[in-house]
Amino acid sequence: KHVIKHMCAAIAALGVPQELKTDNGPAYVSQRFARYCALWGIRRTTGIPHSPMRQAIVERAHST
């Protein structure tokens, strides 16, 4: 629920993204979030499970 709430705020401020890249956290792989993204026409891409290198690349890109 919280991810969708924050996505609504982001969409209101920034517009609808074409693609969303996330990790494999429970909030991002849920059916509810999948339906939400489908409703808005957002392509979802998740990281490879248990791939620390891929996660490091994503975090470096986001400066986290």
N, C-alpha and C positions, 0 to 999 in steps of 0.2 A: 504494500500500500504506500509506503513512504517513497519508494522510487518513483512510482507513478505520480505522486503528488509533486515531487521535485521536477519530474519531466514536464508536467503541465506548466509549471512556473517557467522553466527554461524555454519551452515552446512559445509561451506568451511573450517572453522577452526577446528571444533570438530567432524565432521561426522554426519550422519543422525541418529537422535534419534529414538528409537522404539516407545516411547510414550511421549506425551507432556501434562502436566497438567497446566491448566490456570484458570483464573477467568472467569466470564461471560461478560467481557468487549466487546463492540461492534466490536472491531477489531478481537477478537478471535472467535466470533460466526457468523461472516459473511460467506456468501456462497463462496466468493473468497478465504478466508483462508481455508475453508473446502476442496475446490478443490485442493489447494496447498498441504495440508497435504495428501490428497488421492493420489496425483501424486507421492509423495515421500514415500508413504506407512507408514505414521506416524499415530498412533492411538491418537485421541484427547480425553481428559477427562477434563470436566469443573467442577467447583465447584457448589454447590447447591445454587441457587439464594436466596438472602436475608438470608444467613446462616453465621452470623458473626463468629461463632465458627470454622467452616470449614476454613474460610478465615484466621483466626488467626493461625490455625495449619499450613497452607501453608506458611504464612509469617514467622512463627517461624522457619520452616524448611529452609527457604531461608535467614534467619537472616536479615529481612528487618523491 
